[in-house]
Amino acid sequence: MTKLIKELENEGRISEDEAYKLYDLDLFTLAKFAHKKRSTLHGKKVYFNINRHINPTNICADTCKFCAFSAHRKNPNPYLMSHGEIMAVVDEAVGRGIKEVHIVSAHNKDTSWQWYLGIFKMIKQKYPHLHIKAMTAAEIDFLKRRWKLSYEESIERMIEYGVDSMPGGGAEIFDEEIRAKICKGKVSSQNWLKIHELWHSKGRQSNATMLFGHIENKAHRIDHMLRLRALQDKTGGFNAFIPLVWQKDNSFLPIKQQADSEEILKTIAISRLVLDNVPHIKAYWATMGINLALVAQEFGANDLDGTIEKESIQSAGGAKSAKGLALNTFIELIQTAGLVPVERDSLYNEIKICAS
C-alpha cells in the first residue's frame, strides 16, 4: 500500500497494477485524495443543467436481465410515442426553459431508423438553440443489427439531423463474461468503445457510464475505468464519467441488496482518481438519491446531472426519480451543503453561478 499512497500523494497517474488495489483503501483515505483532485479542478462548484429526459419507447428487442424498463419483461405497460407526441413534450419543456433534451429509447424492432433519427431534425429545426443529447452506442449498434446501418452511417445522420452530443448509456460493465450474463446480444464492449471513438473523431463529445452494484466485482469496475481512460488518452472526447448505481426492483438478477452508501462513495472516489483525464465525475442523483449524490460531491464528484423533469428508466427499477426535481429545490440543496451551484450547458460551459 505504501507505493499506492505515494502515487496518490504525488498526484501522478495511478498505474494499472495499483488501480486494482484502490478498493483496499479505506473510504476516508480515498475521499481525502479524491476530494483534493476535485477541489483542484473545480473548487466548490457543483454543476447541473436544466434538462428534460424523454424515453420514446420501452418496447425492446433485447432482454437485459438488469433492466426493469423494458415492456416485455416485468413492465406491463408497453408504449411507443409518435413524433408528434415527442414534439409536444419538447414544446412544453422548452416553455419552461430547458437547455437540453436527453432522448434515449429501448430497441424497438417494429419502428424504423427514420423513427429513431427523424425526431432530431424536427426538434432542431424548431429549436436550433436546444442541445440534443441522444442515441446511446447501444442504440447505434441496434440500428446496425436491425436496419444494416453502419456505425459511420448512423453517426453521419445523427450529426446531419441535429444531435449535439451522445449520452454514455449501454456501457454497463465492459467485461464480456459479465455482459453475457446481464445483457447478452447487446452492443459488445469493443463496439461500444469503437462507436464513441468514431463520434469523437467527428469533433463531438460524449459521456461514459458504468453500471455497478449487481453481479460484477471490484476488479471489473477498475478494468472498465481503465479502458475508458485509454480511449480518453486517444480522443479526449469524454466530458463526464457517470457511475450508475444499479436498481434492483423488477429485474431478473437474483440480487436482494443494492450497493450500500460506502460502496457507492468509494466507487465515486476511485473513478475520480483513476480517470485523471476525464474532467467531470457525475453523481447521478436519479440512481443514488439526491442526498447521497450531494455527499458524493465531497468524494470526488462535481456534477449532479440536472432537473430531468421526468425519468422512466431508473424509476422503473425502484429509484425515486420519476418526477425530477424543481430547479429552486436543486439550487437550495446544493447551497445548503455549503457548495456553489453552477448552471452549465451540456458541454460544461458555465451559464450562471447561483451563489447565495
N, C-alpha and C positions, 0 to 999 in steps of 0.2 A: 504493500500500500504506500510505502514511503515514496517510491518513484511516481506513483499516480498523484499523490498530494503535491509533490514538487512540480509536476506538469501543470496542475491546476493553479498553484501559486505563481508560476511563471507566465500564466495566461497564454501559453503557446497551444498549438494544435494537439489534441489528445490523440495518441496513436491508436490504431485499430485494436491492438492487443490490450491496451489499457482501457479502452472504451468498454470492453466486456466486463471490467471489474467495477464499473461505476455503481452498479446496484448494490455492491457490497458495502459501500459507504453509508453512513447513517444520514437520515433526512436533513439534519441541520448543517452537516458539513457540505452536502450538495447545495443546500439553499444558500449558504454563505458565498460560494463561488459563482453560482448561477445568478444570484441577485447582483453581485458585483459586476458581472458581464452585462446584465440587463441595464443596470444603472449607468454604466459607461456608455452604452449605446443610446439609451432613451431617457435617462434621468427618472423622474417620477411620472412621466407621461403614460397614459393608458389610452390606446387608440380604439375607436369604434366608428362605424358608419351607419347611415340611415338607409336601410335596405329593405327589400321585400323578397322573401323566398316564394317561389312558385314551383310546384311539382305537378306537371300537367297530366300525368297518368301514373297509376300504381299497378297497371297490368304488365307483368314481366315474364319474359321467356326464360329467364334464369331462375335458379332455385337456390339462392344463397341461404345457408342454414342459420346465419346470424340475423337475418333480416325479418322484421315484423311489418314492414311497409307493403310488401308485395301482396296483391289481392288474391292470388291463387293459393295462398297458404292459410295463415290464421286471421287474415284481414278479410272480413265478409263483405266489404263494400268496394267493389271494383269501380273505377271511374276513368273516363277519358275526356279531357277538356278540348273543345274546339278552339280554333284560333280566335274566334270572336269572344269566347269566354275568357281566354287568357288576356286578350286586349282590354276587356272590361276591368279585370283585376289591375292591370297595369295603369289604366286611366285613373282609377280610383286612388291607387297608391301614389302616383305622380302628383295628384291633387293634394296629397298630404306631405309632399316634399321629399320623397325618397330620391336618393342619388344613384342607387344601384338596384337592378333587378337580377336576382340569382335564380336561374332556371335549371333544374335537374329532374330528369324523368326516369321512370323504370324503362325496361327494354320491351316495348310493345311491338310484337311482330305483325300485328294486324293494322298498323298505320302505314306510313310511307316515309322515306327520307325527307320528302318535302314537308311533311307534317313536323318533323323534328327541327328542320332548319328554317323553314319559311317564316315562322313566327318572329325570328330575329330581324328579318328585313322589315316586317310590319312595324315592329317596335322602334327600330332605328329611324325609319322614315318619318314617323310621327314625333318621336322624341330623340332627336340627334344628340342631345346633351346627356342622355341617360346611359350610364355604363351598364353593359350587358355582360354578366359573368355566367357562362353557360357551357354545357357539353363536357361531361367528365370523360376521361380516357376510356372508361368502361362503355360509355355511350358511343364513342367514336369507334371502338372495337366492335360493338354491336352493329353499327351501320355497315361495317365491312362484312361481318358474318351474314347479315340478313339481305343486304342490297348490293353487296360486292363493291362498295365504295372504298377505294384505298384510303389509308390514313391521310395521305397527302391531299387527295381529292376532298375529303371531309374538311380538312383544315383550311384549304383554299376557299371552300364555300362558306365556312364559318366566318372567315375574315371578310369575304365579299358581302355577306348578309348582315354584318354588323357586330359580331361577337368581339368584345374587347379583351377579355381575359378568361382563362379556364379555371374552374374550381379543381380541387385536388381529390375528389371522390374516386372510389374504385380501387385505391391503393391497398386497402385493408392491411394485410401483412404480406411482405414480399416472398417469404419462404414458401416454395411451391408445395411442399408436403402439407403445410397448414392450409394453403389455398385449396388443395384438393379435397380437404375435409370440410371447409366452410363455404367455398364459392366455386366449386368445380364447374368448368366451362366458361367462366367469366374471363375477362382480359388477363393474360399472364403478367407476371411482374416485369418480365423483359419487355413486353409490348407496352405496358403502362409507361415505363421509363422512355421507351422509344417515341411514343406519342408526345410526351411532354418535351422531349428533345427536339422533335420536329416543330412543335409550337414555338419553342424558344428560338429556333433558327429563323423564324419569321420576325424576330424582334419583339415577341409578345411575352407577357408574364403569366405565371400561373401559381396556384397554391399546391402544397403537397400535404397529404394526410397520412395517418396511421391509425388503424382501428385496433385498440388493445383492451385487455381485460377479459378475454374469452379463453380459447384453448392454447394460445401462444405462450411462449415463455419469455423470460427477460432477454435471453440471447437473441431470440427472433426480433425483438424490438431494436436492439443495438444494430443488428445486421441491416434492418430496414433503414435506420438513420444513416448508416454508413453508405449505403447505396445512393441515398438522396444526396449526401454530401459529395460523393464522387461525381454525380451528374451536375450538381451545382458548381463544382470546380470547373467543369467543362463549359457550361452555358450561362451561369449566373441568372437564370430565368425564374427561379422560385422567389417569390416575395414574402411568403409566410409558410410556416410549418404548423400543422394543426393535429395534435394528438387527440383522437376522438375516443371517448370512453364508451365502450360497448354497452348497449342497453339490453337487459336480459328478458324483459317481458315479451311474450308471444313469439319467441324464437324457437328454433329446433335444435339448439345446442343444449346439452344436458348439464347446465351450469346453474347453480342456485344463487351464487353470490357474485355481485359485480366487484370490480376493483375497489378497494377502500380508499379513503382520502389520502393516506400516507403513500400508497402505491401510485395514485394519480399525481400527487405533488412531486414525488421522486421522478416520475417519467417526464413531467414538465421541466424540471431542473436539468435532468440529463440531456433532454433534447436541446436546451439552450447551450449546454457545454459541448455537445458533440457537433451540433450544426453551427459551427462558428462562422460559416459563410452564408447563412440564411438570416436576413436582417430581423425578421419578426417571428415570434412564437405566440401562437394564439391559444388562449384558454377558452375554448368554445363553450360558452355558458349553456348552450342548448343540450349538451351531453353531460356536463358535470354540475349543473345548477349555478345560479348566479353568485351565491355566497362563496362556494369553493373556487369559482373562477376568479373572484376578487382576491381571495387568499393567494391564488396561484401567481398573481402579479408580484408577489414577494419571493417567488420561487423560480423566476426566470421569464415568465410570460410578460408580454407588454401589450396584448390586444385581447378584446373580448368578442369580436365579430361585430354584430350590430343589433338594431332593434328587431329585425326579422319579420315582425308583424304576424306571420302565420308560418308554423313549422309542422311538417307532416311526418318526415322520415324518423327522426329521433323520438318524437312523441308517441309514435306507434309502438315503440319498444319500451315505453314507460317514462320517458323524460318529461319534465314539467315545462315544456317549451311551446306548446301548441299555439298560444296566442301572442307570442313575442313579449316584448317589454316596451312600455311607453318611454319616449325619449327623456322626459323630465326625470322619471324614475331611474333610468340608466345613468344620467349625469349625477344625480344626487347620491346614488350608491357609490360611485367612484370617488366623489368628493368626501363622503363620509369615511371612506377607507384611507383618507389622507393622501390621495393621489390626484393627478391632474388629468381630467377628461379632455381628450383631443378628438374632435370630429375629423375624420380623414376621408379621402376619396378611396376608390377601390385599389389604387396603386400606391397608397400610403403617402400621398401628398397631403399636407395639413391644410384643412379648410378653416378650422376655428378652434382656438383654445378656450375651453369653457371653465375658466378659473373662477373660484368662489370669491 
